[in-house]
Amino acid sequence: MNRDSKIVKTSIIGILGNLLLVAGKAIIGFIASSISIILDAVNNLTDALSSVITIIGTKLSSKKPDKKHPFGHGRIEYITSSIIGMIIFAAGAIAIYESIVSLVNQEKATYDIYSFIIISLAIVVKILLGLFFRYRGKKLNSDALKASGLDALLDVVLSVGTLIGAIISYTTGLSLEGYIGIAIGLFIIKSSIDVLRESVSKIIGERSDGETIKQINETIMSFKEVSGVYDLIINNYGADRNIGSVHIEVDDNMTAKEIQLLEREIAGICYEKYATIMTVGVYARHEDTPEIKEIKNNVLNVITSYPEVLQTHGFYCDLTKKVISADIIIGFGCKNENEIYDEIKEKIKDLYPNFDVYIVLDRDFTLSQIEEK
């Protein structure tokens, strides 16, 4: 059974479990005239709807790439998580509204022992469903399932609050349902914002997992022909759907055939081991003659005089064609990177006016993660 089928199967279990809870709580809620139990039932109904959305999202995200979407449809999963976050938010808002209404109307519920038994059983079922969703979500790397698991565990908090309020009302006649509902509603809204923040962040585009980046870097560096790994970029288009690029530094005496074989090996292992389609570019490393070494030192002295520059790589000097080239990475916190770039290029040009100077301004896509050992 593949990943998508497992996600769908897990979601179907969630739908059936939540519909069972909806039926039980709705019956008890109307019999006892309890607004908190009825809201609890409505909340379980939104959970069932979340599972339906997860199934739809999984089906859509598994669609094959097409002409309009050559990177596939994997990011639909993140949109699904956002929708589930909105549903959680709506459930919290409804809980607060209905709780305020019950306080204004001074509604009181009447419970019996069977109400407590059913609510307690519902709490146990919801805990099991929440843990099951969280476990499957982590195992299958599904944000939608993890969001549903969080929603289910938050429902446990809601149900426990409902049970406590019912017990207090039953034993003392004091009705706290409205206040408990408001507090739980606020807690649910806060959690929904966390879910939305995470899913939106992934839609925008986050850094890849730091540990995976380090492993890819170490894997590529394990090839004896590679003396440096730079500009490693991983773009995520859904779970296990990555497209990346990287520059490797190799000796400039390697033949095109040798470079091609090396590039194919690196791309192959990245695909098999890290589910990443990797494009490999090359920086040539030449033997430093005294003249080139002097030029290199002078260029690096100019670049490293700026503390905003995190790294310099890809230096190459061709004395015959009169070309100097290098890449620099400036930290994200720098507010005047373009000015620094222009100054660096101008200073190098002043040192070597007869050379064409090419400086490429790179981004810190993964550098910080690789260096955090």
Buried (B, 14 or more C-beta within 10 A) or exposed (E): EEBBEBBBEBBBBBBEBBBBBBEBBBBBBEBBEBBBBBBBBBBBBBBBBBBBBBBBBBBBBBEEEEEEBEBBBBBBBBBBBBBBBBBBBBBBBBBBBBBBEBBEEEBBBEBEEEBBEBBEEBBEBBBEBBBBBBBBBEEBBBBBBBBBBBBBBBBBBBBBBBBBBBBBBBEEEEBBBBBBBBBBBBBBBEBBBEBBEBBBEBEEEEBBEEEBBBEBBEBBEEBEBBEBBBBBBBBBBBBEBBBBBBBBBBEEEBEEEEBEEBBEBBBEBBBEEBEBBBEBEBBBBBEBEEEBEEBBEBBEEBBEEBEBBBBBBBBBBBEEEEEBBBBBBBBEEBEEBEEBBEBBBEBBBEBBEEBEBBBEBBEBBBBBBBEEE
